[in-house]
Amino acid sequence: MEDELKTDVPLAQPDAANAEAPRSGQTETLDAEGDDVIAVPAMAPVPMPELGTKVAYIEAGASGIQTIEVSTGGGDIIFQAHDQSGIAVYAVDHDAAISHLELSVKENVVRVVARARTTPRRLMIWRSQSSTTIKVLLPPNIFINAKSGAGSIRINGARQGFELKTNSGDIHLADAAGVLSAKTVSGHINGAVDTDNVHLVSGTGHISLSGLTGSLNYKTATGALRAVWARTPSLGTIEIKVGKGAVALTLPGDTRMNSRFITGPAPIMNQFENDASSGFSLGVTMRSGSLEIRKAE
């Protein structure tokens, strides 16, 4: 059984130099009540956005940590890479009357969860009222696993890969790198990520990504996709399955592809000749919509 550490609020000013990070197998729960503000410690190179007067702070050491998992029902999640050795977690506009924030460290994984302080019958009310924004400052070489219901996920500077899920929230990536798996029901996905392996699932949301270098797997019911490759892929697969939507792909002009198309009433504009001997393949299944495959200018 994991030991549990609980801290009552108002919280004291965190001392970055002397604070002891939770050990593996421990859990720390912070509930910010009232109007007490926890100042940003010196270890944080990025200032905390002024989103409200209720701020909770948790710090953990990053030595040996390979993955961080963050989950919340309603609020936004922001990841900002920094050049410090620790992980800092802030909960902004946190209302302890309806939710609480929990951090646990087990082996090589840090978990941060905003849990409902309510019964299942009132869970939808909690999700609509909870506006806690979770901001995480972390080294860039940690894999990110994040899930938000109605909130968005924003990532800047992380470069070890991602598994991201939202219902209606958007997903934004900047200066990112690594394997990307992203799933959303109605949210949009956009940004730049240096990756040779992308898996995207969208219900109705639109996706716009640049920086790709290899394989892409995309499924949508009625969404739209715009994808741009930064380098010529020699091996891998583009696999696209669309119910109804628009797909626009842009690849370097010297890309060689073995292509196949299974479409309904969908116009196709393809600037590449088919090369059956290529180790890079493109497969598109589309009931209706439009498909464009262009050479980069």
C-alpha positions in Angstrom: 0.0 0.0 0.0 1.3 3.5 -0.9 1.9 5.9 2.0 -0.1 9.1 1.8 1.0 12.6 2.7 -1.6 15.3 3.1 -1.0 19.0 3.4 -3.6 21.4 4.7 -4.0 24.9 3.2 -3.0 27.7 3.5 0.3 26.3 2.2 3.6 27.7 3.1 5.9 29.3 0.6 7.7 26.4 -1.0 11.5 26.3 -0.6 13.0 24.9 -3.8 16.4 24.3 -2.2 15.2 22.4 0.8 11.9 20.9 -0.2 11.8 17.1 -0.1 10.2 15.6 -3.2 7.7 12.8 -2.6 9.5 9.4 -2.6 8.5 6.6 -4.8 5.3 5.0 -3.5 4.1 8.2 -1.8 1.2 10.4 -2.6 0.8 14.1 -1.8 -2.7 15.7 -1.8 -3.0 19.5 -1.9 -6.3 21.3 -1.6 -6.1 25.1 -2.1 -8.8 26.9 -0.3 -9.6 30.6 0.2 -7.5 33.3 -1.5 -4.0 32.1 -0.5 -1.6 32.5 -3.4 1.5 30.2 -3.6 4.3 32.2 -5.3 6.3 30.6 -8.1 9.6 29.3 -6.7 13.0 30.2 -8.2 13.3 26.8 -9.9 10.5 27.7 -12.4 11.9 29.5 -15.4 8.4 30.3 -16.8 6.2 32.6 -14.8 2.8 31.3 -13.7 -0.1 32.8 -15.7 -2.4 35.0 -13.6 -5.5 32.9 -14.0 -6.9 33.4 -10.5 -6.2 33.7 -6.8 -6.3 30.0 -5.9 -3.0 28.2 -6.6 -1.7 24.9 -5.3 1.9 23.8 -5.8 3.6 20.4 -5.8 7.2 19.6 -6.5 8.9 16.3 -7.4 12.4 15.2 -8.3 12.8 14.1 -11.9 15.8 11.7 -11.4 14.9 8.4 -12.9 11.4 9.6 -14.0 10.5 8.4 -17.5 6.8 9.3 -17.7 4.4 11.8 -16.3 0.6 11.1 -16.4 -1.8 14.0 -15.9 -5.6 13.6 -15.8 -8.4 16.0 -15.2 -12.1 16.2 -16.0 -12.6 19.8 -17.0 -9.6 22.0 -16.8 -6.7 22.8 -19.2 -3.4 21.0 -19.0 -0.2 22.9 -19.9 3.3 21.3 -20.2 6.3 23.6 -20.5 9.8 22.1 -20.8 12.5 23.8 -18.8 16.2 23.3 -18.1 15.8 22.5 -14.4 16.2 19.0 -12.9 12.8 18.8 -11.1 9.1 18.7 -11.9 6.9 21.5 -10.7 3.1 21.2 -10.8 0.7 24.1 -10.3 -3.1 23.9 -10.0 -4.6 27.3 -10.8 -8.2 28.3 -10.0 -8.5 25.2 -7.9 -11.7 24.9 -6.0 -11.2 22.4 -3.2 -15.0 22.3 -2.5 -15.5 20.2 -5.7 -12.2 18.6 -6.5 -8.7 17.9 -5.1 -5.3 17.5 -6.6 -3.2 14.4 -6.1 0.4 13.7 -7.0 2.0 10.3 -6.6 5.4 8.9 -7.6 5.8 5.2 -8.2 9.0 3.7 -9.7 9.7 5.8 -12.9 6.2 7.4 -13.2 4.8 10.6 -11.8 1.0 10.8 -11.7 -1.0 14.0 -11.3 -4.8 13.6 -11.0 -7.6 16.2 -10.4 -10.3 14.1 -8.8 -14.0 14.9 -8.3 -15.0 15.5 -4.7 -18.6 14.3 -5.5 -20.8 11.3 -6.2 -21.2 9.8 -9.6 -24.6 11.4 -10.0 -23.0 14.9 -9.8 -20.0 14.0 -11.9 -21.3 15.9 -14.9 -21.9 19.0 -12.7 -18.3 18.7 -11.4 -16.9 18.5 -15.0 -18.9 21.6 -16.0 -17.9 23.6 -13.0 -14.3 22.5 -12.4 -11.9 25.0 -14.1 -8.7 24.0 -12.5 -5.8 24.6 -14.9 -2.8 22.2 -14.3 0.5 23.6 -15.4 3.6 21.3 -15.4 7.2 22.4 -15.7 9.4 19.5 -16.6 12.6 18.4 -18.3 12.1 17.8 -22.0 13.1 14.1 -22.0 10.0 12.8 -20.1 7.2 11.0 -21.9 3.9 12.8 -21.5 0.5 11.0 -21.0 -2.3 13.4 -20.6 -6.1 13.2 -20.5 -8.6 16.0 -20.2 -12.4 16.0 -20.6 -13.5 19.4 -21.6 -10.2 21.2 -21.3 -7.4 21.6 -23.8 -3.8 20.2 -23.7 -0.9 22.5 -24.6 2.7 21.3 -24.9 5.8 23.4 -25.5 9.3 22.1 -25.8 8.8 18.5 -24.7 10.7 16.0 -26.9 10.2 12.4 -25.6 6.8 11.5 -27.1 3.1 11.9 -26.2 -0.1 10.0 -25.6 -2.9 12.6 -25.5 -6.7 12.4 -25.1 -9.5 14.9 -24.9 -13.3 14.9 -25.4 -14.0 18.5 -26.6 -10.7 20.2 -25.7 -8.1 21.1 -28.3 -4.5 19.8 -28.4 -1.7 22.2 -29.3 2.0 21.3 -29.8 5.0 23.6 -30.2 8.7 22.7 -30.5 7.7 19.1 -29.8 9.4 15.8 -30.8 8.8 12.1 -30.4 6.1 9.5 -31.1 2.6 11.1 -31.0 -0.7 9.4 -30.3 -3.6 11.8 -30.0 -7.3 11.2 -29.7 -10.2 13.7 -29.5 -13.9 13.5 -30.0 -14.7 17.1 -31.1 -11.5 19.0 -30.3 -9.0 20.2 -32.8 -5.3 19.2 -33.0 -2.6 21.6 -34.3 1.0 22.5 -34.1 4.5 21.3 -35.0 6.1 18.0 -33.9 9.3 16.3 -35.2 8.1 12.7 -35.4 8.3 9.7 -37.6 5.3 8.0 -36.0 1.9 9.6 -35.6 -1.4 8.0 -34.7 -4.5 10.3 -34.8 -8.1 9.6 -34.1 -10.8 12.4 -34.4 -14.6 12.3 -34.3 -15.4 15.7 -35.8 -12.3 17.8 -35.0 -9.9 19.3 -37.5 -6.2 18.5 -37.4 -3.3 20.5 -38.7 0.3 19.2 -38.1 3.7 20.0 -39.5 7.2 18.6 -39.0 6.4 15.0 -39.8 9.1 12.7 -41.1 7.6 9.2 -41.4 4.5 7.2 -40.7 1.0 8.6 -40.1 -2.2 6.7 -39.1 -5.4 8.8 -39.2 -9.0 8.0 -38.6 -12.0 10.3 -38.5 -15.8 10.3 -38.8 -16.3 13.8 -40.3 -13.1 15.7 -39.4 -10.4 17.2 -41.6 -6.7 16.7 -41.8 -3.8 18.9 -43.0 -0.3 17.3 -42.6 3.1 18.5 -43.8 6.2 16.5 -43.9 9.5 18.2 -43.1 11.8 15.5 -44.5 11.5 12.9 -47.2 10.3 9.6 -45.8 11.9 6.4 -47.2 10.2 3.8 -45.0 6.8 3.7 -43.3 3.1 4.0 -44.0 0.5 6.7 -44.4 -2.9 5.0 -43.6 -6.0 7.2 -43.7 -9.6 6.2 -43.1 -12.3 8.9 -43.4 -16.0 8.7 -43.3 -16.6 12.2 -44.6 -14.0 14.9 -44.7 -11.1 16.7 -46.4 -7.5 15.5 -46.4 -4.6 17.5 -47.6 -1.0 16.0 -47.5 2.2 17.9 -48.4 5.4 15.9 -48.8 8.9 16.7 -50.3 8.9 16.6 -54.1 11.4 13.6 -54.2 9.2 11.4 -52.1 8.5 7.9 -53.6 5.3 6.2 -52.6 3.4 3.1 -53.3 -0.2 4.4 -53.3 -3.7 2.9 -53.2 -7.1 4.6 -53.0 -10.5 3.3 -52.1 -12.9 6.1 -52.3 -16.6 7.0 -52.9 -17.6 10.3 -54.5 -14.3 12.0 -53.5 -12.2 14.1 -55.9 -8.5 13.2 -55.8 -5.6 15.5 -56.7 -2.3 13.6 -56.5 1.0 15.2 -57.8 3.0 12.0 -57.2 3.4 9.0 -59.5 2.9 5.6 -58.1 6.1 3.7 -57.3 5.3 0.0 -56.5 8.9 -0.6 -55.4 9.0 2.1 -52.7 9.3 1.2 -49.1 7.0 4.0 -48.2 3.3 3.4 -48.8 0.1 5.5 -48.9 -3.4 4.0 -48.3 -6.6 6.0 -48.3 -10.1 4.8 -47.6 -12.7 7.5 -47.9 -16.5 7.4 -48.3 -16.8 11.0 -49.3 -14.9 14.3 -49.1 -11.8 15.4 -50.9 -8.1 14.3 -51.1 -5.1 16.4 -52.1 -1.5 15.1 -52.1 0.9 17.8 -53.1 4.6 18.3 -53.5 6.1 20.9 -51.2 7.2 24.1 -53.0 
